[in-house]
């Protein structure tokens, strides 16, 4: 198992060791000891799972402190484009977008620390996404950023007219107008 640095402080890709043979495959998607040895020390409190069809865009979401959430995201079936936006004031990557394809084939996972807005688009016919959170969901702490913020200029890899969004995800503020309380602590 290995952790790949992304160039964004704290944002890591986890690449598990996969054992394959004629029967199929096996891998440890999470092993606390290995994560701790890699400098990743979270206490996961909640697992979330979603199923979505091609063209669905979910995000960009976060929870404000003290209810902020770090996430470990992976795709059980299908393929997504996972997006993380650094919203920590003072961070060297503030306002920058990181994207990576997560799929049931590549088995990569994205570790998103608190202080990032998160979203994804579904690139396959369907996708099932599972993510661990280190804090419980709290509606009062919810925050969000417009998926189509021109400053972020995110390419969700969904053609015009094919994007499917919830009513809620169509009305978020721009990054410059969002009210988050994250500060980069180096």
Secondary structure by P-SEA (a helix, b strand, c coil): cbbbbcccccbbbbbccccccccccccccccaaaaaaacccccccbbbbbbbccccccccbbbcccbbbbbbbbbcccccbbbbbbcccccccccbbbbbbbccccbbbbbbcccccccccccccbbbbbbbbcccccccccccccccccccccccccccccccccccccccccccccccbbbbcc
